[in-house]
Amino acid sequence: MALIKAPNINNVIKQYGKSKKVGAIVGGQTSVKSPEVEAFYEHLPADVNIVTMHSLHGPTADTTGQTLAVIRCRSTEEKYQQAVKILECLESEMLFISPEEHDKFTANT
């Protein structure tokens, strides 16, 4: 998971993205998905799965019952289900949306 401030994501993914293992699952936690997803598509190898997320609550809130946006960008079904299974440990209410839906949703809140 990339935990990088949104303005820096392109440069960081450009620098380190090519070192990702074949079949890896990569995701981010930025509050604006468009720049993050664009950086992933531009700088990650085609065999890297992209399943990103965003907790739609404050950083000090318990994740249990809170909304977690889960965004499938590019992944096999197996890797997508693996990512969802990992995220289930947060006990959040998962909202499965696109990057565009996420950004529209967060812009209106």
C-alpha positions as CSV (number, residue, x, y, z in Angstrom):
1,M,0.0,0.0,0.0
2,A,1.3,3.4,-0.9
3,L,0.9,5.9,2.0
4,I,2.2,9.0,0.3
5,K,0.9,12.5,0.4
6,A,-1.1,13.1,-2.8
7,P,1.1,15.8,-4.2
8,N,4.1,13.4,-4.1
9,I,2.6,10.2,-5.4
10,N,3.6,10.5,-9.0
11,N,7.3,11.1,-8.2
12,V,7.4,8.3,-5.6
13,I,5.6,5.7,-7.8
14,K,7.8,6.8,-10.8
15,Q,10.9,6.1,-8.7
16,Y,9.9,2.9,-7.0
17,G,7.1,1.4,-9.2
18,K,9.2,-0.7,-11.5
19,S,10.6,-2.7,-8.5
20,K,7.2,-4.2,-7.7
21,K,7.1,-8.0,-7.9
22,V,5.1,-9.8,-10.7
23,G,1.5,-10.3,-9.6
24,A,1.8,-7.9,-6.6
25,I,-1.2,-6.0,-5.4
26,V,-0.7,-2.3,-5.0
27,G,-3.1,0.2,-3.5
28,G,-3.0,3.7,-2.0
29,Q,-4.9,5.6,0.7
30,T,-4.9,9.1,-0.8
31,S,-8.1,11.2,-0.5
32,V,-8.1,12.1,-4.2
33,K,-7.9,9.0,-6.4
34,S,-7.4,10.4,-9.9
35,P,-3.7,11.4,-9.5
36,E,-2.9,8.2,-7.6
37,V,-4.5,5.9,-10.1
38,E,-2.9,7.8,-13.0
39,A,0.5,7.4,-11.4
40,F,-0.1,3.7,-10.9
41,Y,-1.1,3.1,-14.5
42,E,1.8,5.2,-15.8
43,H,4.6,3.8,-13.7
44,L,3.7,0.3,-12.6
45,P,4.4,-2.8,-14.7
46,A,1.3,-4.2,-16.5
47,D,1.4,-7.4,-14.4
48,V,0.9,-5.5,-11.1
49,N,-2.6,-5.5,-9.7
50,I,-4.1,-2.2,-8.6
51,V,-6.8,-2.3,-5.9
52,T,-6.8,0.9,-4.0
53,M,-8.8,2.2,-1.1
54,H,-9.8,5.2,1.1
55,S,-11.1,5.2,4.6
56,L,-14.0,7.7,4.6
57,H,-13.5,8.8,8.2
58,G,-11.0,10.6,10.3
59,P,-7.6,9.1,11.2
60,T,-8.4,8.6,14.9
61,A,-11.7,6.8,14.3
62,D,-12.1,3.1,14.9
63,T,-12.4,1.4,11.5
64,T,-15.2,-0.9,12.7
65,G,-18.4,0.0,10.9
66,Q,-16.9,3.0,9.2
67,T,-17.1,3.3,5.4
68,L,-14.1,2.1,3.3
69,A,-14.1,2.8,-0.4
70,V,-12.6,-0.1,-2.3
71,I,-11.6,0.7,-5.8
72,R,-10.7,-2.0,-8.4
73,C,-8.6,-0.5,-11.1
74,R,-6.7,-3.3,-12.7
75,S,-6.6,-6.8,-11.2
76,T,-7.3,-10.4,-11.8
77,E,-10.4,-11.7,-10.0
78,E,-8.2,-13.8,-7.7
79,K,-6.0,-10.8,-6.6
80,Y,-9.0,-8.6,-6.2
81,Q,-10.7,-11.1,-3.9
82,Q,-7.4,-11.4,-2.0
83,A,-7.2,-7.7,-1.5
84,V,-10.9,-7.6,-0.3
85,K,-10.2,-10.4,2.1
86,I,-7.2,-8.5,3.6
87,L,-9.3,-5.3,4.0
88,E,-12.0,-7.3,5.8
89,C,-9.8,-7.3,8.9
90,L,-10.7,-3.6,9.3
91,E,-14.3,-4.6,9.9
92,S,-15.4,-1.6,7.8
93,E,-18.5,-1.3,5.6
94,M,-17.0,-1.6,2.1
95,L,-18.2,0.7,-0.6
96,F,-17.1,-0.7,-4.0
97,I,-16.8,2.2,-6.4
98,S,-14.7,3.6,-9.3
99,P,-12.0,6.2,-8.9
100,E,-14.3,8.8,-10.5
101,E,-17.2,7.9,-8.2
102,H,-14.9,8.2,-5.2
103,D,-13.6,11.7,-6.2
104,K,-17.1,13.0,-6.9
105,F,-18.3,11.6,-3.6
106,T,-15.4,13.1,-1.6
107,A,-15.7,16.5,-3.4
108,N,-19.4,16.7,-2.3
109,T,-18.7,15.9,1.4
